[in-house]
Amino acid sequence: MSDLGELDRPGSTSRRGAADPVKALMHRHRELCERAVDPLEIAAGLEAHGITDRTAARFRHRDVFSLAEEMYARVSRDGDTPLPAPPAPPRVRADWALLTLLPGALCAAAVTAVHLTHGQPRLLAAAAGALAVALGLRAALRRGPLSRTDTDRPGPRPGASSGRTAPWTLWLVLYALLGDGLLRNALAGGPDTLPTGTPDGPWPLTAAPVLALALACAPAAWTAHLLTARARRKLASSRGLEDFAAAVRPLLLGTFALFLGALAALLALCGAVLGESGASAQALALGALLFLARLLTTHGFTYAPAVVLTATAMAEAVGLASVYASRLPGLGFLATPVDTLVTTWGAGSVPTLACGAAALALLVHTTRKLTRASAHAPSEPAR
């Protein structure tokens, strides 16, 4: 229930202190008011708890920031706790900096092992490499800027939605590795054999996009750190929620563009080293999708990434399933959309369209959620 609803209940604090409803609100958010270093931090906390400009009008204020200014000004009179120093911006730590390099290093070792082995040893090398990369990625996501630390933010707990995204994320990465070759084989009536682990086999394997995505964990962490540090500075200097949103929006888009530039460079490098090309567009779309999903998750917004990642994986799966279903008598028309896309733009057009549309939707959602002051302000301690 919202703060306003609780203040309006019979026998509530607002009933007892109707002459001073702001004081009742300050009592409920006492810890937030005592530790705030400026009115914007209080406004961000109120915003995170669902108090809007319309709610602020019930407290005889034009907007949330005006209400926060009064609460901030009255802390020294109504509270006994001295105001703390402004929170220091996040610092770069050696442990998470090294961990962000781990997935890329393990993936490079796995790709090298697959290219240097044959037969059953190649299969074992691929399985061991996949397990090592998964463990390295998990370690990288549990520390540093890509980890979620604001577990007290209102809303679903970290495991409530983000835990369900792991299988779909794995599917998206596996599709980037094997999906194009499988789709081409399916449209041609196959596949007749299992993948051999080489780009020139009957079921081609494209390792460059996956290797580039693993290496991109490092620039993803650094750009996320840059966004957090700059947003904290904007939080300290802005004079209102709208001012903060206007200042953070170009910062957010610039951070996203910086990551895409780093990923594009890694894709070009990996493609040149492995002798693969033609997967840059779909890998960029997938990288953008995964980066935005993780960025939202680290700030406590887990529902939208879970829904979008699930829908994207399902779209790719339905595309493949429609080709196989079209082999049944009378269902040949099911493969027409996918066949048309592949004939016109190539097999990579299916994941490019699916991931690109999903990334665009998440980008719009991100510019709404991560331009709020409440997304970057320290969370109010749980009661």
C-alpha positions as CSV (number, residue, x, y, z in Angstrom):
1,M,0.0,0.0,0.0
2,S,1.3,3.4,-0.8
3,D,2.4,6.0,1.8
4,L,-0.6,8.2,1.0
5,G,-3.0,5.3,1.5
6,E,-1.5,4.5,4.9
7,L,-1.7,8.2,5.9
8,D,-5.4,8.3,5.0
9,R,-6.4,5.3,7.1
10,P,-8.6,5.9,10.1
11,G,-6.4,6.1,13.3
12,S,-3.2,6.5,11.2
13,T,-0.5,9.0,11.9
14,S,-2.0,11.6,9.6
15,R,-5.3,11.4,11.6
16,R,-3.3,12.1,14.8
17,G,-1.3,14.8,13.2
18,A,-3.7,16.3,10.6
19,A,-2.4,19.8,11.3
20,D,1.1,18.7,10.1
21,P,0.8,15.9,7.5
22,V,4.4,16.4,6.4
23,K,5.7,15.6,9.8
24,A,3.8,12.3,9.7
25,L,5.5,11.5,6.3
26,M,8.9,12.4,7.8
27,H,8.3,10.1,10.7
28,R,7.6,7.2,8.3
29,H,10.7,8.0,6.2
30,R,12.8,9.1,9.2
31,E,16.0,7.2,8.2
32,L,15.8,8.5,4.6
33,C,15.4,12.1,5.8
34,E,18.2,11.8,8.4
35,R,20.8,10.4,6.0
36,A,19.9,12.5,2.9
37,V,22.6,14.9,1.8
38,D,20.2,17.1,-0.3
39,P,16.5,17.4,-1.1
40,L,16.9,15.4,-4.4
41,E,17.9,12.3,-2.4
42,I,14.7,12.5,-0.4
43,A,12.7,13.1,-3.6
44,A,14.3,10.0,-5.1
45,G,13.4,7.9,-2.1
46,L,9.8,9.2,-2.2
47,E,9.6,8.5,-5.9
48,A,10.8,5.0,-5.3
49,H,7.9,4.5,-2.8
50,G,5.3,5.6,-5.3
51,I,4.7,9.2,-4.2
52,T,4.0,11.3,-7.3
53,D,3.3,15.0,-7.9
54,R,-0.4,14.3,-7.5
55,T,0.3,12.7,-4.1
56,A,2.4,15.7,-3.1
57,A,-0.5,18.0,-3.8
58,R,-2.3,16.3,-0.9
59,F,0.5,17.6,1.3
60,R,0.0,21.1,-0.1
61,H,3.0,21.0,-2.5
62,R,3.2,21.5,-6.2
63,D,5.5,18.5,-6.8
64,V,7.6,15.8,-5.1
65,F,10.7,17.9,-5.1
66,S,9.0,20.8,-3.3
67,L,7.7,18.3,-0.7
68,A,11.3,16.9,-0.4
69,E,12.7,20.4,0.1
70,E,10.5,21.0,3.1
71,M,11.3,17.6,4.6
72,Y,15.0,18.2,4.1
73,A,14.8,21.7,5.6
74,R,13.0,20.4,8.7
75,V,15.4,17.5,9.4
76,S,17.7,19.8,11.5
77,R,14.7,20.8,13.7
78,D,12.8,17.5,13.9
79,G,15.8,15.1,13.9
80,D,18.7,14.7,16.2
81,T,21.0,12.9,13.9
82,P,23.6,15.0,12.1
83,L,23.7,14.9,8.3
84,P,26.3,12.5,6.9
85,A,28.8,13.4,4.2
86,P,27.8,12.8,0.6
87,P,28.3,9.2,-0.5
88,A,31.5,8.7,-2.3
89,P,31.2,7.6,-6.0
90,P,31.9,3.9,-6.6
91,R,35.5,3.0,-6.9
92,V,37.2,0.6,-9.3
93,R,38.3,-2.6,-7.4
94,A,40.9,-4.9,-8.7
95,D,38.9,-8.1,-7.9
96,W,35.9,-7.2,-10.1
97,A,38.1,-5.7,-12.8
98,L,39.9,-9.0,-13.1
99,L,36.7,-11.0,-12.9
100,T,35.2,-9.1,-15.9
101,L,38.2,-10.4,-18.0
102,L,37.7,-14.0,-16.9
103,P,34.7,-15.0,-19.3
104,G,36.6,-13.7,-22.3
105,A,39.8,-15.4,-21.4
106,L,38.1,-18.8,-20.7
107,C,36.1,-18.5,-24.0
108,A,39.2,-17.8,-26.0
109,A,40.9,-20.8,-24.4
110,A,37.8,-23.0,-25.2
111,V,37.6,-21.8,-28.9
112,T,41.3,-22.5,-29.3
113,A,40.9,-26.0,-27.8
114,V,38.0,-26.8,-30.1
115,H,40.0,-25.6,-33.2
116,L,43.1,-27.7,-32.2
117,T,41.3,-31.0,-31.5
118,H,39.3,-33.5,-33.5
119,G,36.6,-36.2,-32.9
120,Q,35.7,-37.0,-29.4
121,P,38.4,-34.8,-27.8
122,R,36.8,-31.8,-29.6
123,L,33.4,-32.7,-28.1
124,L,35.0,-32.9,-24.6
125,A,36.9,-29.7,-25.1
126,A,33.7,-27.9,-26.1
127,A,31.8,-29.2,-23.1
128,A,34.5,-28.3,-20.7
129,G,35.0,-24.9,-22.2
130,A,31.2,-24.2,-22.1
131,L,31.1,-25.1,-18.4
132,A,34.2,-23.0,-17.6
133,V,32.8,-20.0,-19.4
134,A,29.4,-20.3,-17.6
135,L,31.2,-20.4,-14.2
136,G,33.4,-17.5,-15.1
137,L,30.4,-15.5,-16.3
138,R,28.5,-16.2,-13.1
139,A,31.5,-15.0,-11.0
140,A,31.8,-11.8,-13.1
141,L,28.1,-11.0,-12.7
142,R,28.2,-11.5,-8.9
143,R,30.8,-8.7,-8.3
144,G,31.3,-5.2,-9.5
145,P,29.0,-2.9,-11.6
146,L,27.2,-5.8,-13.3
147,S,26.0,-7.3,-9.9
148,R,22.8,-6.3,-8.2
149,T,23.5,-4.8,-4.8
150,D,20.3,-2.8,-4.1
151,T,18.3,-5.7,-2.7
152,D,16.2,-3.3,-0.6
153,R,14.6,-1.6,-3.6
154,P,10.8,-2.1,-3.6
155,G,9.6,-4.7,-6.0
156,P,10.4,-8.3,-6.9
157,R,13.4,-9.9,-5.1
158,P,16.5,-10.5,-7.3
159,G,15.8,-14.1,-7.8
160,A,12.1,-13.7,-8.5
161,S,12.4,-12.8,-12.2
162,S,16.1,-12.8,-13.0
163,G,16.5,-16.5,-12.1
164,R,14.1,-17.4,-14.9
165,T,16.1,-15.6,-17.5
166,A,19.1,-17.9,-17.4
167,P,17.7,-20.6,-19.7
168,W,16.5,-18.1,-22.3
169,T,19.8,-16.2,-22.2
170,L,21.6,-19.6,-22.8
171,W,19.3,-20.3,-25.7
172,L,20.1,-16.9,-27.3
173,V,23.8,-17.5,-27.0
174,L,23.5,-21.1,-28.4
175,Y,21.5,-19.8,-31.3
176,A,24.3,-17.2,-32.0
177,L,26.7,-20.2,-32.0
178,L,24.7,-22.8,-34.0
179,G,21.4,-21.3,-35.0
180,D,22.2,-19.9,-38.5
181,G,23.7,-23.2,-39.6
182,L,20.8,-25.2,-38.2
183,L,18.2,-22.9,-39.9
184,R,19.9,-23.1,-43.3
185,N,20.1,-26.9,-43.0
186,A,16.5,-27.1,-41.9
187,L,15.3,-25.1,-45.0
188,A,17.4,-27.4,-47.2
189,G,15.8,-30.5,-45.7
190,G,18.4,-31.4,-43.1
191,P,20.3,-31.5,-40.9
192,D,21.6,-35.0,-41.7
193,T,24.6,-34.9,-39.3
194,L,25.5,-33.4,-36.0
195,P,27.7,-30.2,-35.9
196,T,31.4,-30.9,-36.3
197,G,32.5,-27.7,-34.4
198,T,34.1,-26.1,-37.5
199,P,32.8,-23.1,-39.6
200,D,33.2,-25.1,-42.8
201,G,31.3,-28.2,-41.8
202,P,27.8,-29.4,-42.9
203,W,26.4,-27.6,-39.8
204,P,28.6,-24.5,-39.5
205,L,29.6,-23.2,-36.1
206,T,30.1,-19.4,-35.7
207,A,32.3,-18.9,-32.7
208,A,33.2,-15.2,-33.4
209,P,30.0,-13.7,-32.0
210,V,30.1,-15.8,-28.8
211,L,33.8,-15.0,-28.2
212,A,33.2,-11.3,-28.8
213,L,30.2,-11.3,-26.4
214,A,32.4,-13.0,-23.7
215,L,35.1,-10.5,-24.2
216,A,32.5,-7.7,-24.0
217,C,31.9,-8.4,-20.3
218,A,34.8,-6.1,-19.6
219,P,33.6,-3.1,-21.5
220,A,30.1,-3.8,-20.2
221,A,31.3,-3.6,-16.6
222,W,33.3,-0.4,-17.3
223,T,30.5,1.4,-19.0
224,A,28.1,0.4,-16.3
225,H,30.6,1.7,-13.7
226,L,30.9,4.9,-15.7
227,L,27.1,5.4,-15.8
228,T,26.8,4.8,-12.0
229,A,29.6,7.2,-11.1
230,R,28.4,10.0,-13.4
231,A,24.7,9.5,-12.3
232,R,25.8,9.9,-8.7
233,R,27.5,13.2,-9.5
234,K,24.4,14.4,-11.4
235,L,22.3,13.4,-8.4
236,A,24.4,15.6,-6.1
237,S,24.3,18.6,-8.4
238,S,20.7,18.5,-9.8
239,R,18.0,20.7,-8.3
240,G,14.9,18.6,-9.2
241,L,13.7,15.3,-10.6
242,E,13.2,16.7,-14.0
243,D,16.6,18.3,-14.1
244,F,18.2,15.0,-13.1
245,A,16.3,13.1,-15.8
246,A,17.3,15.7,-18.5
247,A,21.0,15.4,-17.4
248,V,21.1,11.6,-17.2
249,R,19.3,10.8,-20.4
250,P,22.2,11.7,-22.7
251,L,24.6,10.1,-20.3
252,L,22.6,6.8,-20.5
253,L,22.5,6.9,-24.3
254,G,26.2,7.8,-24.5
255,T,27.0,4.8,-22.3
256,F,24.9,2.5,-24.5
257,A,26.6,3.8,-27.6
258,L,30.1,3.4,-26.0
259,F,29.3,-0.3,-25.3
260,L,28.1,-0.9,-28.8
261,G,31.3,0.7,-30.2
262,A,33.4,-1.6,-28.0
263,L,31.4,-4.7,-29.0
264,A,31.6,-3.8,-32.7
265,A,35.4,-3.5,-32.4
266,L,35.6,-6.9,-30.6
267,L,33.4,-8.5,-33.3
268,A,35.6,-7.2,-36.1
269,L,38.7,-8.5,-34.2
270,C,37.3,-11.9,-33.5
271,G,36.0,-12.3,-37.0
272,A,39.4,-11.5,-38.4
273,V,41.2,-13.9,-36.1
274,L,38.8,-16.8,-36.6
275,G,38.2,-16.1,-40.3
276,E,34.4,-15.6,-39.8
277,S,32.2,-12.8,-41.0
278,G,28.6,-11.9,-41.7
279,A,27.3,-12.2,-38.1
280,S,28.1,-8.7,-36.9
281,A,24.5,-7.3,-37.1
282,Q,22.9,-10.1,-35.2
283,A,25.7,-10.2,-32.6
284,L,25.4,-6.4,-32.1
285,A,21.6,-6.8,-31.6
286,L,22.1,-9.6,-29.2
287,G,24.8,-7.8,-27.3
288,A,22.7,-4.6,-27.0
289,L,19.8,-6.7,-25.7
290,L,21.9,-8.5,-23.1
291,F,23.6,-5.3,-22.0
292,L,20.3,-3.4,-21.5
293,A,18.8,-6.4,-19.7
294,R,21.7,-6.6,-17.3
295,L,21.8,-2.8,-16.8
296,L,18.1,-2.8,-15.7
297,T,18.7,-5.8,-13.5
298,T,21.6,-4.2,-11.7
299,H,19.4,-1.3,-10.8
300,G,16.6,-3.5,-9.4
301,F,14.3,-3.6,-12.5
302,T,14.0,-7.4,-13.2
303,Y,10.6,-7.9,-14.6
304,A,10.9,-6.2,-18.0
305,P,14.3,-8.0,-18.9
306,A,12.8,-11.4,-17.9
307,V,9.7,-10.8,-20.2
308,V,11.7,-9.5,-23.1
309,L,14.4,-12.1,-23.0
310,T,11.8,-14.8,-22.8
311,A,9.8,-13.4,-25.7
312,T,13.0,-13.1,-27.9
313,A,14.1,-16.6,-27.3
314,M,10.6,-17.9,-28.0
315,A,10.5,-15.9,-31.3
316,E,13.7,-17.6,-32.4
317,A,12.5,-21.0,-31.3
318,V,9.1,-20.5,-33.1
319,G,11.0,-19.6,-36.3
320,L,13.0,-22.8,-36.2
321,A,9.9,-24.9,-35.2
322,S,7.9,-23.5,-38.0
323,V,10.4,-24.8,-40.6
324,Y,10.2,-28.4,-39.2
325,A,6.4,-28.2,-38.7
326,S,6.1,-27.3,-42.4
327,R,7.3,-30.7,-43.4
328,L,4.0,-32.2,-42.1
329,P,1.3,-32.7,-44.8
330,G,-0.7,-29.6,-45.5
331,L,1.4,-27.3,-43.4
332,G,4.0,-26.2,-45.9
333,F,2.9,-22.6,-45.6
334,L,4.3,-22.4,-42.1
335,A,7.8,-22.0,-43.4
336,T,7.0,-19.2,-45.8
337,P,7.8,-16.2,-43.5
338,V,11.1,-17.6,-42.4
339,D,12.0,-18.8,-45.9
340,T,11.3,-15.4,-47.3
341,L,13.5,-13.7,-44.7
342,V,16.4,-16.1,-45.2
343,T,16.1,-15.8,-49.0
344,T,16.0,-12.0,-48.9
345,W,18.5,-11.2,-46.1
346,G,20.1,-14.4,-45.1
347,A,19.8,-16.7,-42.1
348,G,21.0,-14.1,-39.7
349,S,18.0,-11.9,-40.4
350,V,15.8,-14.0,-38.0
351,P,17.9,-13.4,-34.8
352,T,18.7,-9.8,-36.0
353,L,15.1,-8.9,-36.2
354,A,14.1,-10.7,-33.0
355,C,17.0,-9.3,-30.9
356,G,16.9,-5.9,-32.5
357,A,13.2,-5.3,-31.8
358,A,13.7,-6.6,-28.3
359,A,16.7,-4.3,-27.7
360,L,14.8,-1.3,-29.0
361,A,11.9,-2.0,-26.6
362,L,14.3,-2.4,-23.7
363,L,16.1,0.8,-24.7
364,V,12.8,2.8,-24.5
365,H,12.1,1.1,-21.2
366,T,15.6,1.9,-19.9
367,T,15.4,5.6,-20.8
368,R,12.2,5.7,-18.7
369,K,13.4,3.7,-15.6
370,L,17.1,4.7,-15.4
371,T,16.5,8.4,-15.8
372,R,14.7,8.4,-12.4
373,A,16.6,9.7,-9.4
374,S,15.3,6.8,-7.4
375,A,17.1,4.3,-9.7
376,H,20.5,5.8,-8.6
377,A,19.9,7.0,-5.1
378,P,21.0,4.8,-2.2
379,S,18.1,2.5,-1.1
380,E,16.3,3.2,2.1
381,P,17.2,0.6,4.7
382,A,14.6,-2.1,5.0
383,R,12.5,-2.1,8.1
